[in-house]
Amino acid sequence: MVDPKRVLSYEDMLKLIHQPEKVIIDVRNPDEVTSTGKIPSMGHVQDVLVSMSDADFKKQYQREKPSSSDESKTYLGSWNDWSNRQK
């Protein structure tokens, strides 16, 4: 069961995309993103968080690279909820 304190709503996501200090990560695979689109300001998890060095991350995004110990929450509505509400 998901802890309700760690869940984001669509309204929460609308606020977050305008907060540059927050990092939003799309965990879908690249084929899914290509076929359906993406929520603004999201990058590719594999390329950015796993392969990119801390220095390269900071150079590209002008912020510190998130660590695995940073706070994380889940948008349970996922892409389906986002795309349906954006129409």
QUINOR-V556230 format. One record per backbone hydrogen bond with DSSP energy under -0.5 kcal/mol. NH is the residue of the N-H (numbers start at 1). CO is the residue of the C=O. E is the energy in kcal/mol with one decimal. If there is no record, write none. Layout:
nh = [NH	NH]
co = [CO	CO]
e = [E	E]
This chain:
nh = [6	7	8	13	14	15	16	17	18	19	20	22	26	26	27	32	33	34	35	36	37	42	43	45	45	48	49	50	50	51	52	57	58	59	60	61	62	70	74	76	76	78	81	82	83	84	85	86	87]
co = [3	4	74	9	10	11	12	13	15	16	18	19	24	43	25	29	29	30	31	32	33	39	24	26	43	44	45	45	46	46	47	53	54	55	56	57	58	67	6	8	74	75	77	78	79	80	81	82	84]
e = [-2.5	-1.3	-3.1	-2.2	-2.3	-1.4	-2.4	-2.1	-1.3	-2.2	-0.7	-2.2	-0.5	-0.8	-0.7	-0.8	-1.7	-2.5	-2.1	-1.9	-2.6	-1.2	-0.7	-0.7	-0.6	-2.5	-2.2	-1.1	-0.6	-1.8	-0.7	-2.6	-2.3	-2.3	-2.5	-3.0	-1.9	-1.7	-2.9	-0.6	-1.0	-1.2	-1.9	-2.2	-3.1	-2.0	-1.9	-1.2	-0.7]
